């Protein structure tokens, strides 16, 4: 078949009919007189394609640019910058490839119905899912390690609380990390340079722990190392969230939410794999090997971060402009109403703190069995994410929360049967395994709708600060819920001695109360929009804005951050202030 050559100002052999300067000048002049953007006048690539390839290229360059979703195109969400010839050539070639098709594997890796900037498996985007995978791996490695390592070093309960606070303290600064990257470039970039810096800090902190604490490190050295690790870890995590918030705006309506579900699937897959690996490595070869992996893995992602394609030297908004934008955003009913639901619902997810003591002291679960419950929970959490991605992503957000809340209430009520010993012949371990694990499966399904919603609330140019602010509200509610769980313990006697003596009345009462509180969150589901379209509609009309709503939202946000900081600092400067020994 005779190949068909795209010329458009370039001859078949690739030599330019006019100089590049004259050609671009002619394009600009033509655009000025015909109201066509200079971007639409760029030449197509010079590669040769046959007629079959060209069947999918019967669209204009406008359509190619629009489908490719690159920033800079006049029809995209962000038109701050222009595209260069190389980018336009890539996008036009993508259109040809989409038309010809490369089989199911190619379409799975590079979905033809989404723009290139959202195709995560592209070499210029692969750092994004890799970063989420790394976040999960490091959480999986560090969790089991820090559950037992301080105990093996002889740390008191007060010192354990201090280490835990130092690990979590940097998460309170997520809003600051996001705000800083929105406003100040590092080596010309808003995200990738800070992401690389964060992973370098995380790796360096573990290297310091290996070098200076290879043989039973002191508690202060362990605490400082994990504080530094937390700073780098959360800095890089905020950058990844900000990039996803930016890219999600280019998703077509029919695939909206797929980007985040894929990223979080990577994260929880890493958590699912790394947690049992950490437990096995710690048990058989010791903690230093786990710490070695925590130092190594952040370094392995640096080449991918370097290849990540991000706009260079973009002029950021001023601090005052960004503050005004965020204030305008939080005053919208589309923000404070659904985020109010997120806060109230998570606040009511009060757990039964005495449950694990019951499993260990009354039912005689071993440490291995308790760890098995945790590992299976991680697996089903990942499966819950995948279930939402492939089966529930087109359900309304309200329907997801209504059905999962009711199902979670049923599973929580089954704990009463386990307390009474009515397990229908099923061994207690397997009965508890099904109850606890499937609760995490439900949690995985519930996780994505609100994170997808948060992305759509982020204003352009302030994705880092705004998304960090929304996740802070979400996490702070869970933190307060945990505190409420502890405060409920004195209501009934659920001490270890009472449980061993066989008095289960307090345990039953506490289980009924916490189950009722968890299910009561369903009464606030009317605050949650059904779909993204309903979310947009909330911001319109006479009741679409409220200064008081914005004030309440920001007050809760900053008071929650203040609470986390105060508790963290008190655990550091006054260990044992909560009654620990």
Beta strands, then each sheet from edge to edge (+ up, - down):
strand 1: 4-5
strand 2: 48-49
sheet 1: 1+ 2-
end
